Amino acid sequence: MIILRNLQKRLNRAKILFVIKATLAQLAERLTRNEQVISSILIGGSDYNFKIMEAIFFSIATFFSTYLGGTLAVKFKNKLHLIMGFTAGVLLGVVFFDIFPEIFTQIKEFNFNPTEIMVALVGGFLVFHIFEKTLLIHHGHEEDYAEHKHPQVGVLSALALAGHSFMDGVGIGLGFQINPAVGILVAVAVISHDFTDGMNTVVLMLTNKNSIAKAKKFLFLDAIAPVLGVTSTLFFKVSPHFLVLYLGFFAGFLLYIGASDILPEAHSKNSSLKLIGLTILGVLFIFIISRII
């Protein structure tokens, strides 16, 4: 009986060892397969991974641009009009020398209906026109309505700008889904006008009787929003038709921001030939960059 029990114990141990070895073998096989899959993704999708890295890099650049704009809004009030004049030129250059040519290419390649894209462009212009006039109340005439300034108005305006900055990040991500050249130039446009978004965030908070500390908190929110927007595009892809419609919409938005918002604001108090020259320089800068990339 003792011998039989010992044999039974040995058999049980052998079974347990066999099960353990089989399990380990299966795990090793699965790990090997996973490594092969990961390797194939990294090798076969190297272009995609590079696009991701570029998009993330430029989203981080928007963070610093926005934060820098807010910081300088307090320190260099008398020179901001010059920066805004150059920024307006950059935005116009991106629309006419990058986005429009890409739209024409997409129309030719996929035989899209140009009317739909132009409707999207006008829609982008009007949506942000309505957005600014309804949410950023009295933005261009704060000094005429000093008695109506309240902290809540500044907070709501800053939140609206943060939401807009998030969509800027989405625009960068979608641009890189089209191709790196479009993504880079869209990012340049976003980086340029996010500088003014940072300025506007601080100015709107402070002119509506919010503290500097609170203004800095909302400045950080506005600065991090494009990074979150770019990150969101890593989890989905859209059709070429949607992308070209978005390009039209984004072009309308940039036209509004550049020609109807930033440029008039830059000339409102300090119009000069130097300012006009900087706007032309901004357009030429993008023209040259679009020829190089």
Stockholm file with secondary structure:
# STOCKHOLM 1.0

chainA/1-293         MIILRNLQKRLNRAKILFVIKATLAQLAERLTRNEQVISSILIGGSDYNFKIMEAIFFSIATFFSTYLGGTLAVKFKNKLHLIMGFTAGVLLGVVFFDIFPEIFTQIKEFNFNPTEIMVALVGGFLVFHIFEKTLLIHHGHEEDYAEHKHPQVGVLSALALAGHSFMDGVGIGLGFQINPAVGILVAVAVISHDFTDGMNTVVLMLTNKNSIAKAKKFLFLDAIAPVLGVTSTLFFKVSPHFLVLYLGFFAGFLLYIGASDILPEAHSKNSSLKLIGLTILGVLFIFIISRII
#=GR chainA/1-293 SS CHHHHHHHHHHHHHHHHHHHHHHHHHHHHHHHHHHHHHHHHHHHTHHHHHHHHHHHHHHHHHHHHHHHHHHHHHHCTTTHHHHHHHHHHHHHHHIIIIIHHHHHHHHHHHTCCHHHHHHHHHHHHHHHHHHHHHHSTTGGGGGGGGGGCCHHHHHHHHHHHHHHHHHHHHHHHHHHHHCHHHHHHHHHHHHHHHHHHHHHHHHHHHHTTCCHHHHHHHHHHHHHHHHHHHHHGGGCCCCHHHHHHHHHHHHHHHHIIIIIIIHHHHHHHHCCHHHHHHHHHHHHHHHHHHHHC
#=GC SS_cons         CHHHHHHHHHHHHHHHHHHHHHHHHHHHHHHHHHHHHHHHHHHHTHHHHHHHHHHHHHHHHHHHHHHHHHHHHHHCTTTHHHHHHHHHHHHHHHIIIIIHHHHHHHHHHHTCCHHHHHHHHHHHHHHHHHHHHHHSTTGGGGGGGGGGCCHHHHHHHHHHHHHHHHHHHHHHHHHHHHCHHHHHHHHHHHHHHHHHHHHHHHHHHHHTTCCHHHHHHHHHHHHHHHHHHHHHGGGCCCCHHHHHHHHHHHHHHHHIIIIIIIHHHHHHHHCCHHHHHHHHHHHHHHHHHHHHC
//
